[in-house]
Amino acid sequence: MKLKLNPNRGGSQTKVQPSKRTKISSPTIFVGFLILSAIFWYIQSLQETYSKRFLIPVVYEDLSGRHGLDQMPPQAVEVVISDRGVHLFDYAVNGFRPIKLKVQNDANGEPYLGISRKDLLAAISRQLSNRAQISSVSPAEIYLPIFRREEKKVPIQIDFEANTSQGFIASTPTITPDSVMVYGSANLLSGIHSIKTAQLPHEGLSETYTGYLNLISPSPAIKLSTSRTRIIIPIEELTERSFDMNVEVEGTPNGKEILPLPAHASVVLTLPGSKYNEVIPSSYRLIATYPKEGARSSEDQLQLTLRGLPDWVVRYTISPSQVQYVIEQKAE
Protein backbone atom coordinates (compact mmCIF):
# COMPACT_ATOMS: atom_id res chain seq x y z
CA MET A 1 0.00 0.00 0.00
CA LYS A 2 1.39 3.38 -1.02
CA LEU A 3 0.83 6.57 0.92
CA LYS A 4 0.79 9.86 -0.96
CA LEU A 5 1.98 12.70 1.23
CA ASN A 6 0.96 16.20 0.18
CA PRO A 7 2.74 19.06 1.94
CA ASN A 8 -0.14 21.40 1.21
CA ARG A 9 -3.13 20.88 3.37
CA GLY A 10 -6.49 21.01 1.77
CA GLY A 11 -5.10 19.78 -1.49
CA SER A 12 -4.04 23.25 -2.75
CA GLN A 13 -0.69 23.89 -4.38
CA THR A 14 1.52 27.01 -3.78
CA LYS A 15 2.99 28.64 -6.83
CA VAL A 16 6.42 30.15 -6.47
CA GLN A 17 6.58 33.57 -8.13
CA PRO A 18 9.80 34.35 -9.96
CA SER A 19 11.72 37.37 -8.46
CA LYS A 20 11.65 40.63 -10.41
CA ARG A 21 15.02 42.21 -11.21
CA THR A 22 15.38 46.01 -11.47
CA LYS A 23 16.73 46.90 -14.82
CA ILE A 24 19.04 49.97 -15.05
CA SER A 25 18.61 51.83 -18.29
CA SER A 26 21.58 52.39 -20.55
CA PRO A 27 21.46 56.26 -20.37
CA THR A 28 21.69 56.12 -16.54
CA ILE A 29 24.71 53.85 -16.71
CA PHE A 30 26.30 56.17 -19.27
CA VAL A 31 25.76 59.30 -17.16
CA GLY A 32 27.14 57.60 -14.07
CA PHE A 33 30.16 56.51 -16.03
CA LEU A 34 30.72 60.09 -17.20
CA ILE A 35 30.50 61.43 -13.63
CA LEU A 36 32.98 58.87 -12.35
CA SER A 37 35.31 59.63 -15.25
CA ALA A 38 35.10 63.37 -14.54
CA ILE A 39 35.89 62.83 -10.86
CA PHE A 40 38.79 60.57 -11.72
CA TRP A 41 40.09 63.08 -14.30
CA TYR A 42 39.81 65.96 -11.80
CA ILE A 43 41.71 64.01 -9.13
CA GLN A 44 44.41 63.20 -11.65
CA SER A 45 44.60 66.83 -12.85
CA LEU A 46 45.25 68.04 -9.31
CA GLN A 47 48.50 66.15 -9.40
CA GLU A 48 49.70 68.13 -12.44
CA THR A 49 51.70 71.37 -12.19
CA TYR A 50 50.09 74.68 -13.18
CA SER A 51 50.77 78.41 -12.83
CA LYS A 52 48.27 80.81 -11.24
CA ARG A 53 48.22 84.48 -10.30
CA PHE A 54 47.34 85.47 -6.70
CA LEU A 55 46.97 88.69 -4.72
CA ILE A 56 48.49 88.64 -1.24
CA PRO A 57 47.20 91.44 1.03
CA VAL A 58 49.62 93.96 2.54
CA VAL A 59 49.17 95.49 5.99
CA TYR A 60 51.35 98.12 7.64
CA GLU A 61 51.82 99.90 10.91
CA ASP A 62 49.52 102.85 11.41
CA LEU A 63 51.74 105.92 11.61
CA SER A 64 51.22 108.54 14.28
CA GLY A 65 49.75 111.89 13.35
CA ARG A 66 53.23 113.44 13.30
CA HIS A 67 54.57 111.11 10.59
CA GLY A 68 53.38 110.44 7.08
CA LEU A 69 54.10 108.95 3.65
CA ASP A 70 54.60 110.68 0.32
CA GLN A 71 52.47 108.01 -1.34
CA MET A 72 49.94 105.42 -0.29
CA PRO A 73 51.39 101.92 0.26
CA PRO A 74 50.18 99.10 -1.99
CA GLN A 75 47.16 97.19 -0.77
CA ALA A 76 48.37 93.85 -2.19
CA VAL A 77 51.32 92.09 -3.81
CA GLU A 78 50.68 90.27 -7.09
CA VAL A 79 52.51 86.93 -7.32
CA VAL A 80 52.54 84.17 -9.96
CA ILE A 81 53.01 80.70 -8.42
CA SER A 82 53.73 77.37 -10.13
CA ASP A 83 52.63 74.36 -8.10
CA ARG A 84 50.58 71.18 -8.16
CA GLY A 85 46.88 71.71 -8.76
CA VAL A 86 45.94 70.44 -5.31
CA HIS A 87 48.11 73.14 -3.68
CA LEU A 88 46.86 75.88 -6.00
CA PHE A 89 43.32 74.90 -5.08
CA ASP A 90 44.22 75.21 -1.38
CA TYR A 91 45.77 78.67 -1.93
CA ALA A 92 42.64 79.84 -3.74
CA VAL A 93 40.28 78.57 -1.04
CA ASN A 94 42.20 79.44 2.14
CA GLY A 95 44.07 82.50 0.89
CA PHE A 96 47.33 83.90 2.26
CA ARG A 97 48.35 85.59 5.48
CA PRO A 98 48.95 89.33 4.95
CA ILE A 99 52.46 90.62 4.43
CA LYS A 100 53.30 93.03 7.25
CA LEU A 101 55.30 96.19 6.60
CA LYS A 102 57.19 97.65 9.54
CA VAL A 103 58.91 100.95 10.15
CA GLN A 104 62.65 100.50 9.65
CA ASN A 105 65.73 102.70 9.24
CA ASP A 106 67.80 102.71 6.06
CA ALA A 107 71.61 102.87 5.84
CA ASN A 108 71.50 106.62 6.50
CA GLY A 109 69.32 106.22 9.56
CA GLU A 110 66.22 107.60 7.79
CA PRO A 111 62.92 105.88 8.68
CA TYR A 112 60.93 104.11 6.00
CA LEU A 113 58.04 101.70 5.71
CA GLY A 114 58.71 98.66 3.56
CA ILE A 115 60.20 95.23 2.94
CA SER A 116 63.20 94.11 0.92
CA ARG A 117 63.00 91.77 -2.05
CA LYS A 118 64.67 89.00 -0.06
CA ASP A 119 62.33 89.32 2.90
CA LEU A 120 59.30 89.59 0.63
CA LEU A 121 60.16 86.34 -1.18
CA ALA A 122 60.80 84.65 2.15
CA ALA A 123 57.44 85.82 3.54
CA ILE A 124 55.66 84.40 0.50
CA SER A 125 57.65 81.14 0.38
CA ARG A 126 56.81 80.31 3.99
CA GLN A 127 53.18 79.97 2.95
CA LEU A 128 53.85 77.67 -0.04
CA SER A 129 54.52 73.99 -0.46
CA ASN A 130 58.08 72.63 -0.91
CA ARG A 131 57.51 72.09 -4.65
CA ALA A 132 56.14 75.58 -5.33
CA GLN A 133 58.04 78.05 -7.49
CA ILE A 134 57.52 81.82 -7.57
CA SER A 135 57.59 83.05 -11.17
CA SER A 136 57.12 86.78 -10.52
CA VAL A 137 56.31 89.26 -7.74
CA SER A 138 54.98 92.79 -8.24
CA PRO A 139 56.11 95.01 -6.68
CA ALA A 140 59.40 93.20 -6.16
CA GLU A 141 60.10 95.25 -3.03
CA ILE A 142 58.46 98.07 -1.10
CA TYR A 143 60.24 101.20 0.09
CA LEU A 144 58.19 104.17 1.31
CA PRO A 145 60.13 107.02 2.97
CA ILE A 146 58.57 108.46 6.09
CA PHE A 147 58.62 112.21 6.64
CA ARG A 148 57.75 114.25 9.69
CA ARG A 149 54.44 115.96 9.19
CA GLU A 150 53.88 119.66 9.77
CA GLU A 151 50.80 120.63 11.75
CA LYS A 152 48.19 123.32 11.39
CA LYS A 153 45.00 124.24 13.25
CA VAL A 154 42.02 125.08 11.02
CA PRO A 155 38.30 125.69 11.69
CA ILE A 156 35.64 123.09 10.91
CA GLN A 157 33.24 124.22 8.21
CA ILE A 158 29.73 122.83 8.70
CA ASP A 159 28.20 121.49 5.51
CA PHE A 160 24.79 120.94 7.07
CA GLU A 161 21.35 122.43 6.58
CA ALA A 162 18.66 121.44 9.05
CA ASN A 163 15.34 120.28 7.63
CA THR A 164 12.58 121.10 10.13
CA SER A 165 8.93 120.15 10.32
CA GLN A 166 6.33 122.76 9.42
CA GLY A 167 5.91 125.32 12.19
CA PHE A 168 9.44 124.87 13.55
CA ILE A 169 12.76 126.62 12.98
CA ALA A 170 16.40 125.69 13.53
CA SER A 171 18.75 128.11 15.24
CA THR A 172 22.46 128.36 14.46
CA PRO A 173 24.06 124.98 15.25
CA THR A 174 27.05 124.64 17.56
CA ILE A 175 29.85 122.10 17.13
CA THR A 176 32.41 120.66 19.53
CA PRO A 177 35.24 120.83 18.66
CA ASP A 178 34.95 123.74 16.23
CA SER A 179 38.54 123.33 14.97
CA VAL A 180 40.90 120.46 14.19
CA MET A 181 44.62 119.84 13.92
CA VAL A 182 45.71 118.71 10.45
CA TYR A 183 49.03 116.98 9.74
CA GLY A 184 50.81 116.76 6.40
CA SER A 185 53.59 118.14 4.29
CA ALA A 186 54.11 121.90 4.28
CA ASN A 187 53.12 122.01 0.63
CA LEU A 188 49.76 120.34 1.28
CA LEU A 189 48.99 122.34 4.42
CA SER A 190 49.49 125.65 2.60
CA GLY A 191 46.28 125.07 0.63
CA ILE A 192 44.11 123.95 3.54
CA HIS A 193 42.13 126.68 5.32
CA SER A 194 39.23 124.67 6.76
CA ILE A 195 37.91 121.12 7.07
CA LYS A 196 34.44 120.29 5.78
CA THR A 197 31.93 117.91 7.30
CA ALA A 198 29.87 115.20 5.62
CA GLN A 199 26.12 115.54 5.23
CA LEU A 200 23.89 114.03 7.89
CA PRO A 201 20.73 112.36 6.48
CA HIS A 202 17.66 113.36 8.48
CA GLU A 203 13.99 114.13 8.11
CA GLY A 204 11.92 117.02 9.45
CA LEU A 205 13.11 117.96 12.94
CA SER A 206 10.67 119.09 15.62
CA GLU A 207 13.00 119.06 18.64
CA THR A 208 16.61 119.93 19.41
CA TYR A 209 18.97 117.56 17.62
CA THR A 210 22.27 116.21 18.96
CA GLY A 211 24.52 114.03 16.82
CA TYR A 212 27.87 113.71 15.10
CA LEU A 213 29.21 114.83 11.73
CA ASN A 214 32.13 113.03 10.09
CA LEU A 215 35.04 115.18 8.97
CA ILE A 216 36.32 114.90 5.39
CA SER A 217 40.07 114.84 4.89
CA PRO A 218 41.04 116.81 1.76
CA SER A 219 43.72 114.26 0.84
CA PRO A 220 44.72 110.69 1.78
CA ALA A 221 48.11 112.13 2.75
CA ILE A 222 46.47 114.46 5.31
CA LYS A 223 45.74 113.20 8.82
CA LEU A 224 43.22 114.78 11.20
CA SER A 225 43.43 114.89 14.99
CA THR A 226 39.78 113.72 15.17
CA SER A 227 37.43 112.09 12.70
CA ARG A 228 34.16 113.74 13.74
CA THR A 229 32.58 116.64 15.60
CA ARG A 230 29.53 116.82 17.88
CA ILE A 231 26.72 119.04 16.63
CA ILE A 232 23.76 120.51 18.49
CA ILE A 233 20.93 122.11 16.51
CA PRO A 234 18.40 124.00 18.65
CA ILE A 235 14.86 123.52 17.27
CA GLU A 236 12.05 125.85 18.34
CA GLU A 237 8.38 126.09 17.59
CA LEU A 238 7.33 129.27 15.78
CA THR A 239 4.84 131.74 17.24
CA GLU A 240 3.31 135.07 16.22
CA ARG A 241 3.27 138.52 17.79
CA SER A 242 0.93 141.25 16.46
CA PHE A 243 0.71 145.00 17.11
CA ASP A 244 -0.34 148.24 15.42
CA MET A 245 2.14 150.83 14.10
CA ASN A 246 1.86 154.36 12.76
CA VAL A 247 2.84 154.89 9.14
CA GLU A 248 5.79 157.19 8.40
CA VAL A 249 6.17 158.75 4.95
CA GLU A 250 9.58 159.24 3.33
CA GLY A 251 10.39 161.29 0.26
CA THR A 252 7.86 164.06 0.88
CA PRO A 253 8.47 166.99 -1.56
CA ASN A 254 9.58 170.31 -0.13
CA GLY A 255 6.71 172.44 0.99
CA LYS A 256 4.30 169.53 0.92
CA GLU A 257 2.82 167.24 3.52
CA ILE A 258 1.64 163.70 2.77
CA LEU A 259 -1.04 162.17 4.91
CA PRO A 260 -1.32 158.34 4.66
CA LEU A 261 -4.79 156.82 4.64
CA PRO A 262 -5.06 154.93 6.94
CA ALA A 263 -2.44 156.44 9.23
CA HIS A 264 -1.61 153.12 10.90
CA ALA A 265 -1.44 149.42 10.00
CA SER A 266 -1.42 146.05 11.75
CA VAL A 267 1.86 144.10 11.83
CA VAL A 268 2.18 140.36 12.51
CA LEU A 269 5.65 138.92 13.17
CA THR A 270 6.48 135.20 12.94
CA LEU A 271 9.36 134.35 15.29
CA PRO A 272 10.83 131.64 17.57
CA GLY A 273 8.91 131.20 20.80
CA SER A 274 11.97 132.11 22.92
CA LYS A 275 12.07 135.58 21.31
CA TYR A 276 8.44 136.50 22.00
CA ASN A 277 9.22 138.86 24.89
CA GLU A 278 12.10 140.48 23.01
CA VAL A 279 9.81 142.17 20.49
CA ILE A 280 10.01 145.98 20.89
CA PRO A 281 7.56 147.64 18.45
CA SER A 282 8.90 151.13 19.23
CA SER A 283 12.29 150.17 17.76
CA TYR A 284 10.81 149.35 14.34
CA ARG A 285 9.59 151.73 11.63
CA LEU A 286 6.67 151.27 9.25
CA ILE A 287 7.59 153.22 6.13
CA ALA A 288 5.61 154.41 3.09
CA THR A 289 8.02 155.86 0.50
CA TYR A 290 6.78 158.58 -1.80
CA PRO A 291 8.46 158.08 -5.19
CA LYS A 292 10.66 160.66 -6.82
CA GLU A 293 9.33 162.78 -9.65
CA GLY A 294 10.72 160.58 -12.43
CA ALA A 295 9.72 157.31 -10.76
CA ARG A 296 6.06 158.08 -10.11
CA SER A 297 3.33 155.93 -11.56
CA SER A 298 -0.35 156.39 -12.02
CA GLU A 299 -1.02 154.34 -8.89
CA ASP A 300 -2.46 156.34 -6.01
CA GLN A 301 -1.15 153.99 -3.28
CA LEU A 302 2.14 153.67 -1.43
CA GLN A 303 3.76 150.33 -0.54
CA LEU A 304 4.50 149.73 3.17
CA THR A 305 7.77 148.22 4.41
CA LEU A 306 8.97 147.39 7.91
CA ARG A 307 12.47 148.40 8.96
CA GLY A 308 14.70 147.70 11.97
CA LEU A 309 13.65 144.09 12.48
CA PRO A 310 16.11 141.76 14.27
CA ASP A 311 17.56 138.78 12.37
CA TRP A 312 15.52 136.22 14.30
CA VAL A 313 12.24 137.39 12.78
CA VAL A 314 11.33 134.70 10.26
CA ARG A 315 8.75 136.72 8.31
CA TYR A 316 6.16 139.44 8.75
CA THR A 317 2.89 140.62 7.25
CA ILE A 318 1.42 144.12 7.11
CA SER A 319 -2.27 144.78 6.79
CA PRO A 320 -3.04 146.75 4.74
CA SER A 321 0.17 146.34 2.69
CA GLN A 322 -0.52 149.60 0.81
CA VAL A 323 -2.05 152.93 1.80
CA GLN A 324 -3.64 155.77 -0.08
CA TYR A 325 -2.48 159.29 0.61
CA VAL A 326 -3.41 162.97 0.47
CA ILE A 327 -0.92 165.71 -0.44
CA GLU A 328 -1.39 169.04 1.31
CA GLN A 329 0.44 172.34 1.12
CA LYS A 330 2.43 173.05 4.24
CA ALA A 331 1.24 176.06 6.11
CA GLU A 332 3.87 178.78 6.22
C-alpha positions as CSV (number, residue, x, y, z in Angstrom):
1,M,0.0,0.0,0.0
2,K,1.4,3.4,-1.0
3,L,0.8,6.6,0.9
4,K,0.8,9.9,-1.0
5,L,2.0,12.7,1.2
6,N,1.0,16.2,0.2
7,P,2.7,19.1,1.9
8,N,-0.1,21.4,1.2
9,R,-3.1,20.9,3.4
10,G,-6.5,21.0,1.8
11,G,-5.1,19.8,-1.5
12,S,-4.0,23.2,-2.8
13,Q,-0.7,23.9,-4.4
14,T,1.5,27.0,-3.8
15,K,3.0,28.6,-6.8
16,V,6.4,30.2,-6.5
17,Q,6.6,33.6,-8.1
18,P,9.8,34.4,-10.0
19,S,11.7,37.4,-8.5
20,K,11.7,40.6,-10.4
21,R,15.0,42.2,-11.2
22,T,15.4,46.0,-11.5
23,K,16.7,46.9,-14.8
24,I,19.0,50.0,-15.1
25,S,18.6,51.8,-18.3
26,S,21.6,52.4,-20.6
27,P,21.5,56.3,-20.4
28,T,21.7,56.1,-16.5
29,I,24.7,53.9,-16.7
30,F,26.3,56.2,-19.3
31,V,25.8,59.3,-17.2
32,G,27.1,57.6,-14.1
33,F,30.2,56.5,-16.0
34,L,30.7,60.1,-17.2
35,I,30.5,61.4,-13.6
36,L,33.0,58.9,-12.3
37,S,35.3,59.6,-15.2
38,A,35.1,63.4,-14.5
39,I,35.9,62.8,-10.9
40,F,38.8,60.6,-11.7
41,W,40.1,63.1,-14.3
42,Y,39.8,66.0,-11.8
43,I,41.7,64.0,-9.1
44,Q,44.4,63.2,-11.6
45,S,44.6,66.8,-12.9
46,L,45.2,68.0,-9.3
47,Q,48.5,66.2,-9.4
48,E,49.7,68.1,-12.4
49,T,51.7,71.4,-12.2
50,Y,50.1,74.7,-13.2
51,S,50.8,78.4,-12.8
52,K,48.3,80.8,-11.2
53,R,48.2,84.5,-10.3
54,F,47.3,85.5,-6.7
55,L,47.0,88.7,-4.7
56,I,48.5,88.6,-1.2
57,P,47.2,91.4,1.0
58,V,49.6,94.0,2.5
59,V,49.2,95.5,6.0
60,Y,51.3,98.1,7.6
61,E,51.8,99.9,10.9
62,D,49.5,102.9,11.4
63,L,51.7,105.9,11.6
64,S,51.2,108.5,14.3
65,G,49.8,111.9,13.3
66,R,53.2,113.4,13.3
67,H,54.6,111.1,10.6
68,G,53.4,110.4,7.1
69,L,54.1,108.9,3.7
70,D,54.6,110.7,0.3
71,Q,52.5,108.0,-1.3
72,M,49.9,105.4,-0.3
73,P,51.4,101.9,0.3
74,P,50.2,99.1,-2.0
75,Q,47.2,97.2,-0.8
76,A,48.4,93.8,-2.2
77,V,51.3,92.1,-3.8
78,E,50.7,90.3,-7.1
79,V,52.5,86.9,-7.3
80,V,52.5,84.2,-10.0
81,I,53.0,80.7,-8.4
82,S,53.7,77.4,-10.1
83,D,52.6,74.4,-8.1
84,R,50.6,71.2,-8.2
85,G,46.9,71.7,-8.8
86,V,45.9,70.4,-5.3
87,H,48.1,73.1,-3.7
88,L,46.9,75.9,-6.0
89,F,43.3,74.9,-5.1
90,D,44.2,75.2,-1.4
91,Y,45.8,78.7,-1.9
92,A,42.6,79.8,-3.7
93,V,40.3,78.6,-1.0
94,N,42.2,79.4,2.1
95,G,44.1,82.5,0.9
96,F,47.3,83.9,2.3
97,R,48.3,85.6,5.5
98,P,48.9,89.3,4.9
99,I,52.5,90.6,4.4
100,K,53.3,93.0,7.2
101,L,55.3,96.2,6.6
102,K,57.2,97.6,9.5
103,V,58.9,101.0,10.2
104,Q,62.7,100.5,9.6
105,N,65.7,102.7,9.2
106,D,67.8,102.7,6.1
107,A,71.6,102.9,5.8
108,N,71.5,106.6,6.5
109,G,69.3,106.2,9.6
110,E,66.2,107.6,7.8
111,P,62.9,105.9,8.7
112,Y,60.9,104.1,6.0
113,L,58.0,101.7,5.7
114,G,58.7,98.7,3.6
115,I,60.2,95.2,2.9
116,S,63.2,94.1,0.9
117,R,63.0,91.8,-2.1
118,K,64.7,89.0,-0.1
119,D,62.3,89.3,2.9
120,L,59.3,89.6,0.6
121,L,60.2,86.3,-1.2
122,A,60.8,84.6,2.2
123,A,57.4,85.8,3.5
124,I,55.7,84.4,0.5
125,S,57.7,81.1,0.4
126,R,56.8,80.3,4.0
127,Q,53.2,80.0,2.9
128,L,53.9,77.7,0.0
129,S,54.5,74.0,-0.5
130,N,58.1,72.6,-0.9
131,R,57.5,72.1,-4.7
132,A,56.1,75.6,-5.3
133,Q,58.0,78.1,-7.5
134,I,57.5,81.8,-7.6
135,S,57.6,83.1,-11.2
136,S,57.1,86.8,-10.5
137,V,56.3,89.3,-7.7
138,S,55.0,92.8,-8.2
139,P,56.1,95.0,-6.7
140,A,59.4,93.2,-6.2
141,E,60.1,95.2,-3.0
142,I,58.5,98.1,-1.1
143,Y,60.2,101.2,0.1
144,L,58.2,104.2,1.3
145,P,60.1,107.0,3.0
146,I,58.6,108.5,6.1
147,F,58.6,112.2,6.6
148,R,57.7,114.2,9.7
149,R,54.4,116.0,9.2
150,E,53.9,119.7,9.8
151,E,50.8,120.6,11.8
152,K,48.2,123.3,11.4
153,K,45.0,124.2,13.3
154,V,42.0,125.1,11.0
155,P,38.3,125.7,11.7
156,I,35.6,123.1,10.9
157,Q,33.2,124.2,8.2
158,I,29.7,122.8,8.7
159,D,28.2,121.5,5.5
160,F,24.8,120.9,7.1
161,E,21.3,122.4,6.6
162,A,18.7,121.4,9.0
163,N,15.3,120.3,7.6
164,T,12.6,121.1,10.1
165,S,8.9,120.2,10.3
166,Q,6.3,122.8,9.4
167,G,5.9,125.3,12.2
168,F,9.4,124.9,13.6
169,I,12.8,126.6,13.0
170,A,16.4,125.7,13.5
171,S,18.7,128.1,15.2
172,T,22.5,128.4,14.5
173,P,24.1,125.0,15.3
174,T,27.1,124.6,17.6
175,I,29.8,122.1,17.1
176,T,32.4,120.7,19.5
177,P,35.2,120.8,18.7
178,D,35.0,123.7,16.2
179,S,38.5,123.3,15.0
180,V,40.9,120.5,14.2
181,M,44.6,119.8,13.9
182,V,45.7,118.7,10.4
183,Y,49.0,117.0,9.7
184,G,50.8,116.8,6.4
185,S,53.6,118.1,4.3
186,A,54.1,121.9,4.3
187,N,53.1,122.0,0.6
188,L,49.8,120.3,1.3
189,L,49.0,122.3,4.4
190,S,49.5,125.6,2.6
191,G,46.3,125.1,0.6
192,I,44.1,124.0,3.5
193,H,42.1,126.7,5.3
194,S,39.2,124.7,6.8
195,I,37.9,121.1,7.1
196,K,34.4,120.3,5.8
197,T,31.9,117.9,7.3
198,A,29.9,115.2,5.6
199,Q,26.1,115.5,5.2
200,L,23.9,114.0,7.9
201,P,20.7,112.4,6.5
202,H,17.7,113.4,8.5
203,E,14.0,114.1,8.1
204,G,11.9,117.0,9.4
205,L,13.1,118.0,12.9
206,S,10.7,119.1,15.6
207,E,13.0,119.1,18.6
208,T,16.6,119.9,19.4
209,Y,19.0,117.6,17.6
210,T,22.3,116.2,19.0
211,G,24.5,114.0,16.8
212,Y,27.9,113.7,15.1
213,L,29.2,114.8,11.7
214,N,32.1,113.0,10.1
215,L,35.0,115.2,9.0
216,I,36.3,114.9,5.4
217,S,40.1,114.8,4.9
218,P,41.0,116.8,1.8
219,S,43.7,114.3,0.8
220,P,44.7,110.7,1.8
221,A,48.1,112.1,2.8
222,I,46.5,114.5,5.3
223,K,45.7,113.2,8.8
224,L,43.2,114.8,11.2
225,S,43.4,114.9,15.0
226,T,39.8,113.7,15.2
227,S,37.4,112.1,12.7
228,R,34.2,113.7,13.7
229,T,32.6,116.6,15.6
230,R,29.5,116.8,17.9
231,I,26.7,119.0,16.6
232,I,23.8,120.5,18.5
233,I,20.9,122.1,16.5
234,P,18.4,124.0,18.6
235,I,14.9,123.5,17.3
236,E,12.1,125.8,18.3
237,E,8.4,126.1,17.6
238,L,7.3,129.3,15.8
239,T,4.8,131.7,17.2
240,E,3.3,135.1,16.2
241,R,3.3,138.5,17.8
242,S,0.9,141.2,16.5
243,F,0.7,145.0,17.1
244,D,-0.3,148.2,15.4
245,M,2.1,150.8,14.1
246,N,1.9,154.4,12.8
247,V,2.8,154.9,9.1
248,E,5.8,157.2,8.4
249,V,6.2,158.8,4.9
250,E,9.6,159.2,3.3
251,G,10.4,161.3,0.3
252,T,7.9,164.1,0.9
253,P,8.5,167.0,-1.6
254,N,9.6,170.3,-0.1
255,G,6.7,172.4,1.0
256,K,4.3,169.5,0.9
257,E,2.8,167.2,3.5
258,I,1.6,163.7,2.8
259,L,-1.0,162.2,4.9
260,P,-1.3,158.3,4.7
261,L,-4.8,156.8,4.6
262,P,-5.1,154.9,6.9
263,A,-2.4,156.4,9.2
264,H,-1.6,153.1,10.9
265,A,-1.4,149.4,10.0
266,S,-1.4,146.1,11.8
267,V,1.9,144.1,11.8
268,V,2.2,140.4,12.5
269,L,5.7,138.9,13.2
270,T,6.5,135.2,12.9
271,L,9.4,134.3,15.3
272,P,10.8,131.6,17.6
273,G,8.9,131.2,20.8
274,S,12.0,132.1,22.9
275,K,12.1,135.6,21.3
276,Y,8.4,136.5,22.0
277,N,9.2,138.9,24.9
278,E,12.1,140.5,23.0
279,V,9.8,142.2,20.5
280,I,10.0,146.0,20.9
281,P,7.6,147.6,18.5
282,S,8.9,151.1,19.2
283,S,12.3,150.2,17.8
284,Y,10.8,149.4,14.3
285,R,9.6,151.7,11.6
286,L,6.7,151.3,9.3
287,I,7.6,153.2,6.1
288,A,5.6,154.4,3.1
289,T,8.0,155.9,0.5
290,Y,6.8,158.6,-1.8
291,P,8.5,158.1,-5.2
292,K,10.7,160.7,-6.8
293,E,9.3,162.8,-9.7
294,G,10.7,160.6,-12.4
295,A,9.7,157.3,-10.8
296,R,6.1,158.1,-10.1
297,S,3.3,155.9,-11.6
298,S,-0.3,156.4,-12.0
299,E,-1.0,154.3,-8.9
300,D,-2.5,156.3,-6.0
301,Q,-1.1,154.0,-3.3
302,L,2.1,153.7,-1.4
303,Q,3.8,150.3,-0.5
304,L,4.5,149.7,3.2
305,T,7.8,148.2,4.4
306,L,9.0,147.4,7.9
307,R,12.5,148.4,9.0
308,G,14.7,147.7,12.0
309,L,13.6,144.1,12.5
310,P,16.1,141.8,14.3
311,D,17.6,138.8,12.4
312,W,15.5,136.2,14.3
313,V,12.2,137.4,12.8
314,V,11.3,134.7,10.3
315,R,8.7,136.7,8.3
316,Y,6.2,139.4,8.8
317,T,2.9,140.6,7.2
318,I,1.4,144.1,7.1
319,S,-2.3,144.8,6.8
320,P,-3.0,146.7,4.7
321,S,0.2,146.3,2.7
322,Q,-0.5,149.6,0.8
323,V,-2.0,152.9,1.8
324,Q,-3.6,155.8,-0.1
325,Y,-2.5,159.3,0.6
326,V,-3.4,163.0,0.5
327,I,-0.9,165.7,-0.4
328,E,-1.4,169.0,1.3
329,Q,0.4,172.3,1.1
330,K,2.4,173.1,4.2
331,A,1.2,176.1,6.1
332,E,3.9,178.8,6.2
